[in-house]
């Protein structure tokens, strides 16, 4: 089975201290990400990148986020999540009224932004409905896991861990990447990751051969072949 195409995200944020971590967090969550410091040439970028969702800062040099939001709406059906340091209701209502799908107020936790992006993609039908690794089927939309003929019951943390690994199937994911994607921070905490990986592995192996492998010194990989 061919690997599904990852949802495409375009990030427009002028502050490098925000743009770089946002780009990294979204890439770690399994999205295909492009990032720009401003909206120059946005029309061409929309045609070239064909994003499924745009993360758009309000306060930008040149054309501001509200003007760029109108550009997105004229040229694309992409979802839009706006970032703003303004906590005023009027700004949020203006953005939502002009077609934004969601608003995230700075400062924010990266895990919250990833969750908001995922929720908008789900509402617009642009997430991958299922991911298959051999006989393991991860129904991202429905929140179900089947291995062979059996349903696998997981905790919410185990579910997030499995989805992250499934979205990066056949690729090694480091413990730091897992921490960022599942718990929202990248500080090294080996035991936290190892305990949850072990619990997930036990539940999966109760229904079929090993698909969750440890790559010594590198991290973890979900794959159907030994």
Residue, then its C-alpha position, 0 to 999 in steps of 0.5 A: x500500500x502506498x503511503x498517504x500524503x501528509x497534510x500540507x501546512x504553510x506557516x507565515x510568522x515573522x518572529x523566528x523564535x516562534x516560526x522555527x519551533x512551530x515548524x519543527x513541532x508540526x513536522x514532528x507531528x507528521x505534517x509537511x511544512x513550509x514556512x515564510x517570514x511574511x506574506x510576500x508572494x502569498x498568491x504564488x505560494x498558495x498555487x505552488x504549495x497547495x496547503x491544506x492549512x495555513x498558520x497565519x500570524x496577525x502582526x506581520x510586516x507589509x500586508x497584515x494577517x487580516x489582509x492575507x486571510x482575505x488572499x487565502x480565501x480568494x485563492x484557496x480552500x485551505x483551513x486557517x489558524x491565526x496566531x495573535x498576541x492580541x487577546x481582544x475579542x474584537x480581533x478574534x471576531x474579526x478574523x473568524x468573521x473573515x473566514x479564519x477557522x481558529x485562533x491561538x493567542x500568544x504565548x501558546x504551548x506547541x502541543x495546543x497549536x498542533x491539536x488545533x491544527x489537527x482539529x481544523x484539518x479533521x473538520x475540513x476532511x483533510x486528515x488521513x482517515x486510516x493508516x495501515x502497517x501490515x495487519x495493524x489499522x489505525x483509524x485516526x478519524x474514528x479513534x480506533x485501533x485494530x490488529x488483525x481481527x481484534x480491537x485494541x484498547x489504549x489509554x489516551x497517551x498510548x493512542x497519541x503515541x501510536x498515531x505519532x509513530x503511525x504517521x511516521x511509519x518506517x521512519x525512526x522517531x527519537x525520544x525527544x520527538x515523541x516527547x514534543x509530539x505527545x507531551x508537548x515538550x522536548x526535555x529529555x525524560x527517557x523513563x516517561x517515553x520508555x514506560x509508555x512505549x513498553x505498555x503500547x508494545x505489550x498491548x499490540x503484541x497481544x494480537x499479533x507479531x511485533x510492529x513497534x521496534x526499538x532502534x538502539x541509540x536512536x528511538x523507535x520505529x513502527x513497521x510491518x516487516x521484521 
